Each structure stands twice: as C-alpha cells, then as structure tokens.
Amino acid sequence: MLLGIFGLILVGCKDNSKNKNTTDDDSSSKTETKNDAYATIQMDDGSTIEMKISKQKGGLGSPTKFSANMTDYKLMVMLKLINSEPIKNKTYKNSGVSLTIASVNKKSALDEMYRSWHFKSADGKEGQAKITFISISKTHAEGTFTGTLYSKSHRKVTIEGKFMTKRKNR
C-alpha cells in the first residue's frame, strides 16, 4: 500500500525546467496557480525554471516582519523582510530584504542554494532583492518579488514571482 502511494507521488512530480535553447516569450512564461502565485527562475546558462507553486506558508507575524516559503515540492523560495516600521503597501529593496532558493529534493534542476545575501559573484558583486506589497489586510499579504541571487560557487540566477500568504495567527 505504501509503495503504491509513494509511486503516485513520484509520478505526480514532473520536471518543470526548460532547456537552455528554448525560445518562449517571457511575457507568457509565467505559470500561475489558482491562488495566482508563481516563480520564474532564469539560470546563468540561459535555461528557465517555472515553479508551479503548490504550497505557501508564512506571512506577517508582526507589523515589521514578513516571511514566506513557497514550494513546488522540488524547490523552495524563501522571502524575508525585516523593517524598522510597520510594513505597508509599497516596494522594499535590498536592506532588510532577502530571497533564497533551495532544492527540496534531488530531482531539482538546482544543485546549489542561491541567496540575495551571503553569497557573491566571482568579482564580489552582491545580490539584490525587492519585495512589493500589493495588498496587506488582517487576513493576508499579497505582492511580487524580484532578485539577483548568487550561489557559493558564484553562479547567478534571477527570479521573479508573485506570492499570497495568510497572516499568521497570534
């Protein structure tokens, strides 16, 4: 019985990465779910990974902190913002903003962790991160994110996406 369930899970996991020689138009390459969340990752070799976000958690735990983890069960995108004032519907860049992409399982197209902070390019260039809040209410936070991230071996990816998380219960 357990082997049957495990087999169904494996069959349901489909590789969403594209070869580096694809010619998709960026404007139509976003994969959106019914909650409108997605992440598109552009690798330094020219390939693109489109995440179909199947699970999100996190949110606004306090007026000045935001975190969200989004996954397609192969990759995880982690967003974090620590601000000195209450978070509002606006764009936050670099200071206090961090983006991380990590592999959840071995079938992922990424073999390293990428961060907008901590890791740098070979010439010492730091990554960049931006989170824009579109809507913040008593129940949810919704917005977009973009960034340039580096791995420990100085490889570069760019990412863009959209999130919608429920506010944490206190």
C-alpha positions in Angstrom: 0.0 0.0 0.0 2.8 2.4 1.0 4.7 1.6 -2.2 1.6 2.4 -4.2 1.2 5.8 -2.5 4.9 6.5 -3.0 4.6 5.6 -6.7 1.7 8.0 -7.1 3.7 10.8 -5.5 6.7 10.2 -7.8 4.5 10.1 -10.9 2.9 13.4 -9.9 6.3 15.1 -9.6 7.0 16.5 -13.1 10.2 18.3 -14.1 9.2 22.0 -14.9 12.6 23.1 -16.1 13.3 24.0 -19.7 16.3 23.5 -21.8 18.6 26.5 -22.3 17.8 26.8 -26.0 14.0 27.3 -25.6 12.5 30.4 -27.3 9.5 31.1 -25.1 8.4 34.6 -24.8 9.0 35.8 -21.2 5.6 37.6 -21.1 3.8 34.2 -21.4 6.2 32.1 -19.4 4.7 32.6 -16.0 3.0 29.6 -14.6 0.2 30.7 -12.3 -1.8 28.7 -9.9 -5.4 29.3 -8.8 -4.0 31.5 -6.0 -2.1 33.4 -8.6 1.4 32.6 -7.1 4.3 31.7 -9.3 8.1 31.9 -9.5 10.2 32.1 -12.7 13.9 31.5 -12.3 16.4 32.4 -15.0 19.6 30.4 -14.7 23.0 31.8 -15.8 23.2 29.1 -18.6 20.1 30.6 -20.2 17.7 27.9 -19.0 14.4 28.8 -17.2 12.7 27.1 -14.4 9.0 27.8 -13.9 7.6 26.9 -10.5 4.0 25.9 -10.1 3.6 26.9 -6.5 1.6 24.2 -4.7 2.1 25.3 -1.1 2.8 28.6 0.6 3.2 29.4 4.3 4.4 32.3 6.4 3.1 35.8 6.4 3.1 38.8 8.6 3.9 37.7 12.1 4.3 41.2 13.4 3.9 44.7 11.9 7.6 44.9 11.0 8.4 41.3 9.8 7.3 39.3 6.8 8.3 35.8 5.7 7.0 33.4 3.2 8.1 30.0 2.0 6.8 28.8 -1.4 7.3 25.4 -2.8 6.5 23.1 -5.7 8.0 20.2 -3.7 11.2 20.3 -5.7 12.3 23.8 -5.0 11.6 26.3 -2.2 11.7 30.1 -2.5 12.1 31.9 0.8 11.2 35.6 1.1 12.0 37.6 4.2 11.7 41.3 5.2 12.6 42.9 8.4 11.7 46.6 8.6 12.0 49.2 11.3 8.5 50.5 10.7 5.2 48.7 10.1 5.1 47.1 6.6 2.9 48.9 4.1 1.7 48.6 0.5 5.0 49.7 -1.1 8.3 48.4 -2.5 11.1 47.3 -0.2 14.6 47.0 -1.8 17.9 45.3 -0.6 18.3 46.5 3.1 16.3 44.1 5.2 15.0 42.1 2.2 16.3 38.6 1.5 15.5 36.0 -1.1 16.7 32.4 -1.1 16.2 29.5 -3.5 17.0 26.0 -2.3 16.4 22.5 -3.6 14.0 20.3 -1.7 14.8 17.0 -3.4 17.5 15.6 -5.6 15.3 15.8 -8.8 15.5 19.5 -8.8 17.3 21.5 -11.5 19.3 23.3 -8.9 22.3 21.7 -7.3 23.2 24.7 -5.0 21.5 27.2 -2.8 21.2 30.7 -4.1 20.8 33.8 -2.0 20.5 37.6 -2.5 22.8 38.0 0.5 25.7 36.0 2.0 27.0 34.7 -1.4 28.5 37.0 -4.0 29.6 36.9 -7.7 33.2 36.0 -8.5 34.1 39.7 -8.7 32.5 40.4 -5.3 29.2 41.8 -6.5 26.3 41.3 -4.1 22.8 40.1 -5.0 19.8 42.3 -5.0 16.2 41.7 -3.7 12.9 43.5 -4.0 9.5 42.8 -2.5 6.5 44.8 -3.4 3.3 44.5 -1.3 0.1 45.0 -3.3 -2.3 44.2 -0.6 -2.0 43.8 3.2 -5.0 43.1 5.3 -5.9 41.4 8.6 -6.0 38.0 6.9 -3.3 38.0 4.1 -0.4 39.6 2.4 0.0 39.7 -1.4 2.7 41.0 -3.6 5.5 40.4 -6.0 9.3 39.8 -5.7 12.4 40.0 -7.9 16.0 39.5 -7.3 19.5 38.6 -8.4 20.9 35.8 -6.4 24.3 34.0 -6.2 25.5 30.6 -5.1 28.5 29.6 -3.0 30.3 28.9 -6.3 29.4 32.4 -7.6 26.8 31.2 -10.1 24.0 33.7 -10.7 20.2 33.4 -11.1 17.5 36.0 -11.5 14.0 35.4 -10.1 10.6 37.0 -10.3 7.3 35.9 -8.9 4.1 36.6 -7.0 3.0 35.5 -3.5 -0.2 35.5 -1.4 0.1 34.2 2.1 -2.3 34.2 5.1 -1.4 36.3 8.1 0.0 34.3 10.9 -2.4 33.8 13.9 -1.0 35.1 17.1 
